[in-house]
Amino acid sequence: MSKDVKFNINLSVNGKDVVVQCKQGVQELGKALGTIPGKAEQGRMAMIKWSAVSTIYNNLYNGLQQLGWT
């Protein structure tokens, strides 16, 4: 059984159709595709942390406004 996968990619570049032939090892392709969920989870966690920090600063600023400090 072949360890390579061959496929064509149809692209439109500047209004012209271009066919690109790609050949990728199955293990390499699987490894690359396997990293996507991990990277997506890292991005999600970063957004959650940013949201929490943003909320803290917003609450702090609102509290200072209520005290008349700003």
Beta strands, then each sheet from edge to edge (+ up, - down):
strand 1: 4-13
strand 2: 16-25
sheet 1: 1+ 2-
end
